[in-house]
Amino acid sequence: MGIKAIAKVKKDIATVKLLVKHPMASGKIGGGKGDPKYINHLTVKYGGRVVYDMYPTSAISKNPYIKFAFKGAKKGDKITVEWKDNTGAGEKKDIKLK
């Protein structure tokens, strides 16, 4: 698994593009064999405040791509991306704004 990101600031608006490597398995493919495993919460924080919050379901495709923007950003600062899945696994990564 892993998080790839591009986060750029223009004026005071940050545009963030995330690619989250995750199988996003619903457990329903192939006759319902296999256990579901999908991200059920993704959050992005900047300066301690939440700037993006998402509660995806198993209907989202494998390796989801997420794009969003927020105001009040400064180049050189960091955002923190964190996700958890329905099995309790997760990942957290700090990303520098460019």
ChimeraX attribute file (.defattr): number of C-alpha atoms within 10 A of each C-alpha:
attribute: neighborCount
match mode: 1-to-1
recipient: residues
	/A:1	10
	/A:2	13
	/A:3	18
	/A:4	13
	/A:5	20
	/A:6	14
	/A:7	19
	/A:8	20
	/A:9	20
	/A:10	12
	/A:11	11
	/A:12	13
	/A:13	15
	/A:14	20
	/A:15	18
	/A:16	19
	/A:17	16
	/A:18	17
	/A:19	15
	/A:20	20
	/A:21	14
	/A:22	17
	/A:23	17
	/A:24	22
	/A:25	19
	/A:26	19
	/A:27	15
	/A:28	12
	/A:29	10
	/A:30	7
	/A:31	7
	/A:32	10
	/A:33	10
	/A:34	12
	/A:35	11
	/A:36	17
	/A:37	19
	/A:38	24
	/A:39	26
	/A:40	17
	/A:41	16
	/A:42	19
	/A:43	16
	/A:44	20
	/A:45	16
	/A:46	17
	/A:47	12
	/A:48	9
	/A:49	10
	/A:50	13
	/A:51	16
	/A:52	14
	/A:53	14
	/A:54	13
	/A:55	11
	/A:56	15
	/A:57	17
	/A:58	18
	/A:59	10
	/A:60	15
	/A:61	14
	/A:62	16
	/A:63	16
	/A:64	15
	/A:65	14
	/A:66	12
	/A:67	12
	/A:68	12
	/A:69	15
	/A:70	14
	/A:71	13
	/A:72	11
	/A:73	21
	/A:74	17
	/A:75	16
	/A:76	12
	/A:77	14
	/A:78	18
	/A:79	22
	/A:80	18
	/A:81	21
	/A:82	17
	/A:83	21
	/A:84	17
	/A:85	19
	/A:86	15
	/A:87	12
	/A:88	10
	/A:89	11
	/A:90	15
	/A:91	14
	/A:92	15
	/A:93	15
	/A:94	16
	/A:95	18
	/A:96	15
	/A:97	19
	/A:98	15
